[in-house]
Amino acid sequence: MKVKELMTKNVLSVKKNISIRKLVKLLIEHSITGAPVVDDDGMLIGIVSSKDVIQAIDHLIRVHISIEEQQENKGKYNWVDGIMTRKVITVSEEDDIQDVFRMMIERKIHRVPVVRDGKPVGIISSQDACRLVSGLDELKLKK
């Protein structure tokens, strides 16, 4: 099976200059746990997840305890730009889904942007693996 057969095609992408508060609202509104980060031309420049948000919140809570740390990192953790992963693992629409899931397990990642010419055209997530397994179970029951 190819990635294009299972990927989510309508992907919510965000810009690096949005606040964490706005990011969280978008993630909740769309019932997702992460999103690709794109520049003004729609080119992939990073990825951000709810795990990144949790780590940022943890840091911001600790910042209130340490004035020095707050001055050193002023504002960094309040924006997607400060918390996103910049070295993003990507796949293409033609990649084999089994290889992609194996890679996700090995690298312990939950979502992989599907790109064409540097722009996200879809995403494969651990939820897609669950959907696939669910569909396979239904096929077995029908036989």
C-alpha positions as CSV (number, residue, x, y, z in Angstrom):
1,M,0.0,0.0,0.0
2,K,1.3,3.5,-0.9
3,V,1.3,6.4,1.5
4,K,-1.1,8.3,-0.8
5,E,-3.8,5.7,-0.2
6,L,-3.9,6.2,3.6
7,M,-2.6,9.8,4.3
8,T,-4.8,12.5,5.6
9,K,-4.9,15.0,2.7
10,N,-6.5,18.1,4.3
11,V,-3.6,19.0,6.6
12,L,-3.7,21.9,9.0
13,S,-0.4,23.7,8.7
14,V,0.7,26.6,10.9
15,K,3.2,29.4,10.6
16,K,6.2,29.8,13.0
17,N,5.0,33.2,14.3
18,I,1.8,32.0,15.9
19,S,1.6,31.9,19.7
20,I,1.4,28.7,21.6
21,R,-2.0,29.7,22.9
22,K,-3.3,30.0,19.3
23,L,-1.6,26.7,18.4
24,V,-3.3,24.9,21.3
25,K,-6.7,26.3,20.2
26,L,-6.1,25.1,16.7
27,L,-5.1,21.6,17.8
28,I,-8.1,21.3,20.0
29,E,-10.5,22.7,17.4
30,H,-9.3,20.3,14.8
31,S,-8.9,17.3,17.2
32,I,-5.2,16.8,16.2
33,T,-2.0,16.5,18.2
34,G,0.5,18.2,15.8
35,A,0.9,20.1,12.6
36,P,3.5,20.9,10.0
37,V,5.0,24.4,10.1
38,V,5.3,26.2,6.8
39,D,6.8,29.5,5.6
40,D,4.9,32.1,3.6
41,D,5.4,30.2,0.4
42,G,3.9,27.0,1.9
43,M,7.3,25.3,2.2
44,L,7.8,22.9,5.1
45,I,10.2,24.3,7.7
46,G,9.3,22.3,10.8
47,I,6.8,20.3,12.7
48,V,5.2,21.0,16.1
49,S,3.3,18.6,18.4
50,S,1.4,18.6,21.6
51,K,4.5,17.1,23.3
52,D,6.4,20.3,22.2
53,V,3.6,22.4,23.8
54,I,3.8,20.4,27.1
55,Q,7.5,20.8,27.2
56,A,7.2,24.6,26.6
57,I,4.5,24.9,29.3
58,D,6.8,23.0,31.7
59,H,9.6,25.4,30.9
60,L,7.4,28.5,31.2
61,I,6.2,27.3,34.7
62,R,9.8,26.9,35.7
63,V,10.7,30.3,34.3
64,H,8.6,32.0,37.0
65,I,10.9,30.5,39.6
66,S,14.1,31.6,38.0
67,I,14.4,35.3,36.9
68,E,17.8,34.6,35.3
69,E,16.4,31.9,33.1
70,Q,13.5,34.1,32.1
71,Q,15.9,36.9,31.0
72,E,18.0,34.5,29.0
73,N,15.1,32.9,27.1
74,K,12.6,35.7,27.0
75,G,9.7,34.8,24.9
76,K,11.3,31.8,23.1
77,Y,8.8,29.3,24.4
78,N,5.7,31.4,23.7
79,W,5.8,30.9,19.9
80,V,5.8,28.0,17.5
81,D,9.2,29.1,16.2
82,G,10.7,28.5,19.7
83,I,9.4,25.0,20.2
84,M,9.1,23.4,16.7
85,T,11.3,20.6,15.4
86,R,13.3,21.9,12.5
87,K,14.9,18.7,11.2
88,V,11.7,17.0,9.9
89,I,11.5,13.5,8.6
90,T,9.3,13.4,5.6
91,V,7.9,10.9,3.1
92,S,6.5,11.0,-0.4
93,E,3.1,9.9,-1.6
94,E,4.7,6.9,-3.4
95,D,6.5,5.5,-0.3
96,D,5.4,2.1,1.0
97,I,3.2,2.5,4.1
98,Q,4.7,-0.5,5.9
99,D,8.2,1.1,5.5
100,V,6.8,4.4,6.9
101,F,5.2,2.8,9.9
102,R,8.4,0.8,10.6
103,M,10.4,4.0,10.5
104,M,7.9,5.8,12.8
105,I,8.4,3.0,15.3
106,E,12.2,3.0,15.1
107,R,12.4,6.8,15.5
108,K,9.5,7.0,18.0
109,I,7.6,9.6,16.1
110,H,3.8,9.9,15.8
111,R,3.4,11.9,12.6
112,V,5.2,12.3,9.3
113,P,4.5,15.0,6.8
114,V,4.0,13.8,3.2
115,V,5.7,16.3,0.9
116,R,5.8,17.1,-2.8
117,D,8.4,19.7,-4.0
118,G,9.0,20.7,-0.4
119,K,5.4,21.4,0.4
120,P,3.1,19.3,2.7
121,V,0.4,17.5,0.7
122,G,-0.6,15.2,3.5
123,I,0.3,13.6,6.8
124,I,0.7,10.0,8.1
125,S,0.1,9.6,11.8
126,S,-0.2,6.8,14.3
127,Q,-3.9,7.4,14.1
128,D,-3.7,6.3,10.4
129,A,-2.1,3.0,11.5
130,C,-5.0,2.5,13.9
131,R,-7.5,3.2,11.1
132,L,-5.7,0.7,8.9
133,V,-5.8,-2.0,11.5
134,S,-9.4,-1.3,12.2
135,G,-10.2,-1.6,8.5
136,L,-8.3,-4.9,8.3
137,D,-10.3,-6.3,11.2
138,E,-13.5,-5.4,9.5
139,L,-12.4,-7.2,6.3
140,K,-11.6,-10.3,8.2
141,L,-15.0,-10.3,9.8
142,K,-16.8,-10.0,6.4
143,K,-15.1,-13.1,5.0
